[in-house]
Amino acid sequence: VYQRVIDRALQADVAFVGIGEVMPGCPLNAEGFITDAQVKALNGRGVVGEMLGHFFNQQGERVWGETDELLTSVRLESRTQRKIIGFAGSERKYPAIRAALQGGWVSGLVTDEDTALKLLQK
């Protein structure tokens, strides 16, 4: 069943994905997917954001680590021909959103007005 879901997700014309921040108390941390120590280690390696558990730094470059061995999500690639629409907003998530755009992880973005204006100013 899992493989069928992955196959269908990879064949979809468009994907809608949340962009998450990586800091103490972030959803992946609060829900127990990554530990406090892992958050600290990821931040120490420059990680500011994630999509489906795929971590990236301020420049939008993929950062690989021990958590990749545990991934069960759909494989993501930056600068793909697939339409990937990211969903995120708020000042707290701004570094992650900016990095996802810089790295080419998303081809579109749904966000709030303040975040959009700040992104357009940079």
C-alpha positions in Angstrom: 0.0 0.0 0.0 2.8 2.4 0.9 4.6 1.9 -2.4 1.3 2.6 -4.3 0.9 5.8 -2.4 4.5 6.9 -3.2 4.1 5.9 -6.9 1.0 8.0 -7.2 2.5 10.9 -5.4 5.5 10.9 -7.8 3.2 10.8 -10.8 1.0 13.7 -9.7 1.0 16.8 -11.9 1.2 19.1 -8.8 2.1 18.6 -5.2 1.1 20.7 -2.2 3.7 20.7 0.6 4.1 22.5 3.9 7.3 24.4 4.6 8.4 24.0 8.2 10.9 25.8 10.4 13.5 23.8 12.3 14.0 25.1 15.8 13.3 23.9 19.4 9.5 23.3 19.7 8.9 23.2 15.9 6.2 20.7 14.9 8.7 17.9 14.0 10.3 18.3 17.4 7.1 18.8 19.4 5.5 15.7 17.9 8.6 13.6 18.6 9.8 13.0 15.1 13.1 14.6 15.9 14.7 15.0 19.3 16.0 18.2 21.0 19.5 17.0 20.3 18.8 16.4 16.6 17.3 19.9 16.3 20.4 21.4 17.9 22.7 19.3 15.6 20.7 20.3 12.5 20.8 24.0 13.5 24.5 23.6 14.1 24.8 22.5 10.4 22.9 25.6 9.3 19.4 24.0 8.8 16.6 26.5 8.8 13.8 24.6 7.1 12.3 21.3 6.0 9.7 19.9 3.7 8.4 16.4 4.4 11.4 15.8 6.6 13.9 16.8 4.0 16.2 19.5 5.6 17.8 22.5 3.9 20.0 25.4 5.0 19.7 29.2 4.5 20.8 28.9 0.9 18.3 26.2 0.2 20.8 23.5 -0.1 19.8 20.0 1.0 21.4 19.0 4.3 21.7 15.2 4.8 22.0 13.6 8.2 21.0 10.7 10.5 17.3 11.5 10.2 17.4 10.7 6.5 17.6 7.0 7.3 14.2 7.3 9.0 12.4 9.1 6.2 9.2 7.5 4.9 8.0 10.5 3.0 8.0 11.1 -0.8 11.4 11.9 -2.2 11.8 15.6 -3.0 14.2 17.2 -5.5 15.0 20.9 -5.9 14.6 22.6 -9.3 12.4 19.8 -10.6 10.0 20.2 -13.5 7.1 19.1 -11.2 4.9 21.8 -9.9 5.5 22.0 -6.1 3.3 24.5 -4.2 4.6 25.3 -0.8 2.3 26.5 2.1 3.7 28.5 4.9 3.5 31.9 6.5 4.5 34.0 9.5 7.6 35.8 10.7 8.7 32.6 12.5 8.8 30.6 9.2 10.3 33.4 7.1 13.9 31.9 7.0 12.5 28.5 6.0 10.3 30.0 3.3 13.0 32.1 1.8 15.4 29.2 1.8 12.9 26.9 0.1 12.4 29.6 -2.6 16.2 30.1 -3.0 16.8 26.4 -3.3 14.2 25.9 -5.9 12.2 23.5 -3.7 8.9 25.1 -4.6 7.6 26.6 -7.9 4.7 28.4 -6.1 3.9 29.7 -2.7 0.7 30.2 -0.6 1.5 32.6 2.2 0.2 35.6 4.2 0.5 39.2 2.9 3.2 40.3 5.4 5.5 37.4 4.5 4.9 37.9 0.7 5.7 41.6 1.0 8.9 40.9 3.0 10.0 38.2 0.4 9.4 40.6 -2.5 11.5 43.3 -0.8 14.5 41.1 -0.5 
